[in-house]
Amino acid sequence: MPKISEILEKILTTEKTTKVKESQNKYTFRVRNGASQGTVKTEVEKIYKVEVVKVNLMIVAGKKRRLSKTSRYIRLPIWKKAI
């Protein structure tokens, strides 16, 4: 996964984020777990040279994944999303 910076890991591109981007002009990033709203704001302003009005952060729970044909499951790690 190519990192944009130390705080911003990658831009999230899904159907839902594309609709939000087109209708409300909001962009969605996957960020480092220790990131705060202020650090995300300064990084986006520095990299993309735009003025950020507001940052929303949310913690996304990791999904359950099944291991081969056994009945064992693992849980992927939690991660943070910034809109």
N, C-alpha and C positions, 0 to 999 in steps of 0.2 A: 504494500500500500504506500504510494508516494505521499510524503508529508508536505504540506504547504509551508508550515512553520513549526515551531516547538509546541504551540498551543493548538493551532488548527491542523487536524489530521487530514481531512478530505471533505469535499463538497458532496452532500447527499443528493442523489438524483433519483427520485421515484415519481410515480404518477401524482401522488399527493403533494410532494414538494414542488413539482412543476406547476400544478394548479395554483398553489399559494404564491409562487413566484410571479406568475402571469397576472393574477387578480389583485394581489396585495403588495407586490414588489418586495417580498421577503425572501431571503436566501437561507438555506439550511446547511449547517456544517456539523461534522463529527469532531468533537474537541476532546482534549485531554481531561481525565477525570478530576484533576485538581484545579481546573480553570475556573475563574470567577467571571462575572458579567463585565467588570471593568477591563480585565485583561483581554477578553475576547473582543470587546469594542475597540481597544487600541490596536490590536493586531489586524483586525479587518480594515480599519481606517488607514493603517500604515501600508498594508499590502495592496489594497484595491484603490486607495486614494479617493475614498468616498466619506460622506458624513453619516455616521450611524446614529439613528434616532433612539432605538430601543433594542435591548438584547434579552431574549427569554432562554433560560437554560432548563433542561429536563434530563433526568436520569432514566435510561432505558434498561429494563431488565433483560438479562441474557436468556436466550431461548434454550429449550431442552433439545438435545440431540441424542439419537439412539446410536449405540455402538454395535456395529455389525448385526448379527442375527441373535445376539444374546438379549436378554431383557434389561441390560444395563443402560442407564441414561447418564449423560453428563450435562452440565449447565454451562453455557458459554458465559464469559465474564460480562458484567454490567458496563455500560459506556454512557457518555454524556453527549447530548445533542443541543446545539445552539441555533435558535431561529432569530 
